[in-house]
Amino acid sequence: MKFQPLTVAAVERLTRDAVAVSFDEAPGFDFREGQYLTLRRDFDGTEIRRSYSICAAPGEPLRVGIKRVEGGAFSSWAQDLAPGDTVEAMPPMGRFQTEPRDDTHYLLVAAGSGITPILSIARTVLDREPRSRVTLLYANRAVNTIMFQTELDDLKSRFLTRLAVVHILKQDAQDIPLFTGRLDAGKLDALFETWVQVDTVDEAFVCGPEGLMQTVRERLEAHGVAKDRIHVELFASAQPGRLPQSARKTATAKPTSATIRIDGAAHEITMERDQSLLDAALENAIDAPYACRAGVCSTCMCRVVEGEVEMVQNHALEDYEVERGYVLGCQSYPLTDRVVVEYDIGH
C-alpha cells in the first residue's frame, strides 16, 4: 500500500469543528461502504498519519469526515483545506461491512464522528437492498454538534418507511425524555424494550469510543443478538498500546531473526524481542503500512507464516482472523528465535 496524492474537490463545513472533504477521482481508490482513508502530512519534520472514515456510498465521489480533536495537529490543519489542495493518502482499507443481503434489519449505533462510516453503510444498504430497513441510534452532546444532519434528514425523507433515526442528546432536552442524556446501558435497555425491535435485528454496526462499543455489544448480546452479528469500529482506544518491558520479561532474550515480506520483496532483519514488528520494519527502512499505532485500525494487519508473536492489543481483528494467523504489526512482539510475516494479503 503506497501513498498517492489526492486532489481536494470540495470542503463542506458540517459543524464548528468538523468538515467533509471530497476528492477528485483517482485510480485505485474505489471503495466499499464502511472503509477509511489513511492520510499523512509532514509537520515540521514529523510525519503524522491519521485514518478518516469514508462517508460516501460506493459509486459516489470519495469523501471523508474530519472532526477536530483537541491538540490534534492533523485534524486542525484539515479544517482549512480548500479545493485544489493535495493530500497524500493510502487507497481505501477496512472491513467494517458485510456481504450484500436483503430483507434485513440493520441496527446502526454511532456517537459523534462515529457517524461517518455509519452514514456510508446506511446510504449503501438503503439504495442497494430495497427490502431491508435501518434503525440508527446517534448520540451527540447537543444539536449543534450533529454531523451530517442535513444528509440524515434527506435520507429519512427518501426512505420514510425503511429508515428510523433516533437522536440521543446529552445536553439538549427533547420532547421524549428517553432521548435525552447519555447513551449508557440503562438507556440502551430502555430503547431495546420500547423503540428498537431488537429481536428482529440481523446485523448491528457500532462506531464510537471504546466504552460505547463495549456497552452496546454487551447489551445487544444480553438482548439476544449473536456476537458474530455485531460489528464494531473504534475511533479511539482508552488502553495503552503495549505492556511494560518488565512485564514481558524480554530484557535477557536473544534477538529474533525476522523475514518481512512486502510488495513482493523479502527483507531479512534482526530485531529485539521488545520491538514490535512495525517498529522493526520502519527501523530497517521497510515501508510497512500503518496509521494509528494503537491497535484500533487494521492498516498494519499482516500474517505470521512462521514462528510466534504476542499481540498485546487488538481492537481491529475478528477472532477468526487471529486464528488464521493475522496480527496487528504495531502491537505484535516476537516470542521465537525466528519469525516470518507477510503484508501482501490484499486487505
Buried (B, 14 or more C-beta within 10 A) or exposed (E): BEBBEBEBBBBBEBBEBBBBBBBBEBEEBEBBBBBBBBBBBEEEEEEBBBBBBBBBBBEBEBBBBBBBBEEBBBBBBBBEBEEEBEBBBBBBBBBBBBEEBEEBBBBBBBBBBBBBBBBBBBBBBBBBBEEBBBBBBBBBEEEEBBBBBEBBEEBBEEBEEBBBBBBBBBEBEBEEEEBBBBBBBEBBBEBBEEBBEBEEBBBBBBBBBBEBBBBBBEBBBEBEBEEEBBBBBBBBBEEEBBBEEEEBEBEEBEBBBBBBBBEEEEBEBEBBBBBBBBBBBBEBEBEBBBBBBBBBBBBBBBBBEEBEBBBBBBBBBBEEBEEEBBBBBBBBBBBBEEBBBBBEEEB
